[in-house]
Amino acid sequence: MKYNKKVNLIKVKNIILLIIVILIITAIFLFPAKEKGGIPIDARLRYDERSLVEARYYQKLGDNLVQCNLCFRGCIIKEERRGTCRNRA
């Protein structure tokens, strides 16, 4: 009888530990840390004009639109934007 109680107690402790771990992991994904200090995101995304290169694998369609030919989707997007595959900028 004592053995049964010890086994049940170990199972209960393991279940509680598993629930706590699942809750912690869920909280990490639901409530991501806010950015603190550092360089603002917009500043990090700015590029020096000297480092910019004209994109390849596209066709100009007019009205500031281009068709991306980089992937199979062939997204029609505005110039300097990204399509579904996020490759064109």
Secondary structure as UniProt FT lines:
FT   HELIX           2..30
FT   HELIX           41..45
FT   HELIX           49..51
FT   STRAND          58..62
FT   TURN            63..64
FT   STRAND          65..68
FT   TURN            72..73
FT   STRAND          76..78
FT   TURN            79..80
FT   TURN            84..85
//
